[in-house]
Amino acid sequence: MGQLNILQQNGQLRSNGSKSRSSFRPTLVKSSEEQAAVYAAALQLIEHIDENLATGRCHYRTKSGKLLRTLDEVVRAILADNLMLESDAAVWQQDLARAA
C-alpha cells in the first residue's frame, strides 16, 4: 500500500511511515503565582458546590441518574468524569417524565 504520509493536522499529529508522534505536551503549572491561582479557583468551586448542596439550590447526579448528596460524592464524580451535565439532566428529566 505504500508509505502512509499524513500532513500535520491542526498542529496535533505528524505521521511518516509507521512512526507517529503527537505534538501535544501537557504543561504543568510552573510558577507559584499560577499554583496559587489554580488552588484558589479550585477552592471557590468546592465552596460553590458545598453551598449548593447545603441550600438545595442545585442537585448533582451521576450520568446514570443517581442523586449525589455529599460534597465527597460530587468531587468523586467530577474526578471520574461521571457527573451529569445540565444538557444531560434535561434529557434525563424528559425520559423520567415519559416513563411516569
N, C-alpha and C positions, 0 to 999 in steps of 0.2 A: 504494500500500500504506500510505501514511501515514507519519508520522514515527515512527521507532524510538525507543523510550524504555525504557532498561534502568535499573532502580534499582540503587543501589550494592549490590554483592555482596561480602561479606567485606572491605569497605574497599579493594578492589583496582581496580575498574573502574567508571567512570561514563561513560555514553553518552547523548547527547541529539542526535538527528538523525544526521547523518553524521560528526560530530566525536566522538572518544572520547579519553580520556586516562587514563593509569594513575596511580594514587596511589603506586605503588611507587617509591621512590627509594633506590638503594643508598647505604649510608653507609660512608664511609671511616674507617679507624682514625685518630682525631684526636690524641689525647694521646700523649706519648712513653712513658708507662707502658703504655698499650694496645699501642703498637707493640712495646715490649719483650716484653710477654706473648705476643703473636702470634708474634714471632720465636722465643721460647723454646719455644713449643708446636710450631712447625714443625721446629725443630732436634731436639726429642725424637722426633717422628715419623720423621724421617730416620735418627736413630740407631737407633731400634727396627727399622726396615726393614733397615738395614745389618747389624744384629746377626742378624736372622732369616736373611738371605741368607748370612752368614758361617758360621752354625752349621747351616744346612739345616733349621732348625726349622719354617720356613714357606716355601712355594713361592708365587710370584706368577706369574699368567698373564694374557695379554690375553683379551679377550672371545672371540676366535677359538680360544683354547686354546694359544697359543704360550707356552712357558716363558720367563720373564724371568730372566736370570742376573745382571744387574748393577744397582746402585743407579740408575744413569743410565736404564736401560730402564724400571725401575719408576716413577721420577719422571715420565718422558715419558708413560707410560701413564696415570698419575694426571692429569696436565695435559690429556691428550687425551680424558679420560673413557673410557678403553679398558681399565681394569683390571677383571678378573673378580672379582665379589664372591663371598663364601662360598656364598650361595644358588645363584649361577650355577655355581660349581665343583661343587657336589653334583650338579646336573643333568648337567653336562658329564661327570663321572666315571661316572654311571649310563649315559649314552649310549655312553661308551667301553667300558664293561663289556658292554653289549648287542652292540656291534659285534664284540667278540672271540670 
